[in-house]
């Protein structure tokens, strides 16, 4: 057990290096898994005999529990100890990963993916919170930058690793590979990471809010998934989703410690920025879902080559997002948040050229570069705008809500768009059916991105940011959500909470 005191750890010291190792490895598991699984979906469906709905739920079960519980996970860490909850999340993630890797059927895989999301909700908020609480103030920015940069590398490696595993040892190893990393992460954290907590945290947790949010999202996801095959069930569960959503709003208004403070949405800039977030990440999630099907089923790409499709996005983020953050600070977020979605929209429209006998370099790479350029331009200003729209002491909550909004957008799009474009059942194994659905889905995703740009142009018009934001976090990009934001300098106190 380490004897180092929280808030005084030096980045150059042995304890500092161990803390970075544990937090980077833990958060990288989640990033790797989120990107690697999508590439393996066609092989999972083939091996387990899953329908398209089964593949949708293999993605959405994870997003559902993660987005519904991630804010609660951060609160648990503040109250009971960030290291304790982080380690619990790592071990939970490991056990559920083993269940995914050993699942003999699609329903059991879906259930295990839901449990995996619970582990991610405990683990994800803790990795950055530990860094903020453990390191001395003058080292925090550098530590966050290192954490974010290495996390970006994990995001880049994920699709390639998933493609190699799915096409080689087998898709089950996409999950089983988490086990040794999780054991190592937990061992290092328990031995070398100081425990921290928010000593001022009090009151009850908003468990009713978390449960109602998860149930409402789950009902909506089910309704959208079965809309084309079971319309009556979709109507019933859709109505239930509306009622549960209304109950969630009532519960949040009455809760003394709400998971989602609804007062934040009285700030127009915060509300519209979250609308832009939902549209952008809804489009990105659907692109990721359909692109791997199109490349492997229609174009005949191997899983490994399909994993290269979105590599330009992550590489461009790693190389240029800090410059995009500086640009946003200099000219304000209005132009980046308008131009970025338009560039991404052009990249998605270029994907319409992908079909039978497509070439990676002639057809896939240009589209990936267009999408990546747009996302690189917008993600850092998007995060900064969310932070600058609220008071400093609420920036952590605002970032968490924005992260959950992005995951919710992805959840809804992956559930809804297949039904809209008429893809269901076992049709994802037919090249002709997948090709037709892919064309329609890319047009919808392009429309979502165009709508995001129009919304930003009309409603996101703040002045040039004056408050400090941490640019380095924006180097860690996920297909599911914008990067979590570190605390701003005004809040950085030794041992402080997130």
C-alpha positions, 0 to 999 in steps of 0.5 A: 500500500502506498504511503504517498499523500493525495494532492502531493504526488509528483508526476516524476516520482515512482508513485506518480508513474504507477498512478498513471499506469493504473488509470491509463490501463483501466480506462484503455480497457473501456476504450479498446472494448468499445471500438473493438466490439463493433468490428467483430459484430459480423463474426459474432452474428455468424457464430451465435446465429444472431439476428440483426436485433441481437447485434444491435443489442450487443452494442446497445446493452452496453451503452444503456447501462453505461449511459444510465449509471455513469453519473451515479458511478462518479458520485459513488467514487466521491463518497466511498473512495475513488480508488475503491470504486475504480477497482470495483469497476475494473474487477466487475468489468473483468468478470462481465468480459469473461461472461461475454467471451464465454457466452454460448448464445446471443441473449447471454452475450447481451446480458453480459454486455449490460453488466459490462456497462455497469463496470464501465460506469464505475470505472470510467469516471474514476480514472480521471478523478483519481488523477485530479485528486492525487497529483499536486496542482502543478503536475495535474495538467501534464498528468491529464495530458499523458492520460488523454494522449495514451487513451487516444492511442488505445482508441486507435488500436481498438479497431485494429485489435478487434479486427485482428482478433475477430479474423484470427484467434476469434471474436471471443478474445475481444472480451477475454483479452481484458482479463489479464489487463484488469488483474494487473490494473487492480493490483497496481491500483491497490498497491500504489494509488492513494485513496481519496474521497470528497469529505463534504459529500453528503445526502442520499444517492439519486438511485431512483433517478438512475433507475428511471433513466435506465428503464426509460432508455431501455424501453425506448431502445426496445421500441425502436429496435422492434418497430419494423417487426413487432409494431404493437410491442413497439407502441406499448414500450414506446408509451412506457418510455414516455411515462418513465421519462416523465417520472424521471423528470419529476424525480429529478425535480424533487430530489435534493441531490439530483443525478441530473440537475434540471436547472442546468437546462435553463441555460440555453447554451448548455441545452443547445450544445447538448442537442448538437452532441446528441446529433453528432454522436448519434450519427457517429455511432450509426456510421460505425455500426453500418460501416463494418457491416458494409465493408465485411459483408458487401465489400468483402474486407477482412475484419482487420482491414475493416478495422482500418476504416475509422483509423484516420479519425483517431489519428487526426484527433491525436495529431491536431485536436490541441490545435483545434482547441486553441483555435476555438479559444481564439475565435470562439466555438461558433465557427468550429461547431458549424464547420466541423459537422459539415466536414464530417457530413461530407466525409459520410457522403463520400462513404456512399461510394463504398460498395462491392469491389471497393478499394480501401485507399480510393473509397474508404480512406478519403471518407475516413479523412473527411469524417476525421477532419470534421470531428477533430475540428469540433470535439475540443470546442464542443467540450469547452463550450459545455464547460464555459456554459455553466459555473465553474463548480458545476463543470464536472456535472455538466461534462458528465451530462454531456458525456451521457447525452452523447452515449444516449444519441448513439444508443437511439441511432443504433436502435432506430436507423436499421428499422428506418432503412428496412434492415432486420432479421438475418438480412445483415448477411446478404450483400445486396440487403446490406448495401441498400441499407448502408446507402440509406443509413449514410444519408440519414447520418449525413442529415444528422450531421447537417442538422448539428451544424445548422443548430450550432450556427443558429443557437450556439453563439457564445463569446470567445471563451475566457475561462480555463479549459483543459485542452489535453483531454480532447486528444482522447476521442471515442466513437461513443462520447466526447472526452470527459473534462478535467476540472478547471484550474479554479477548482484544482485544490489538493485532494479536491473532489471532481 
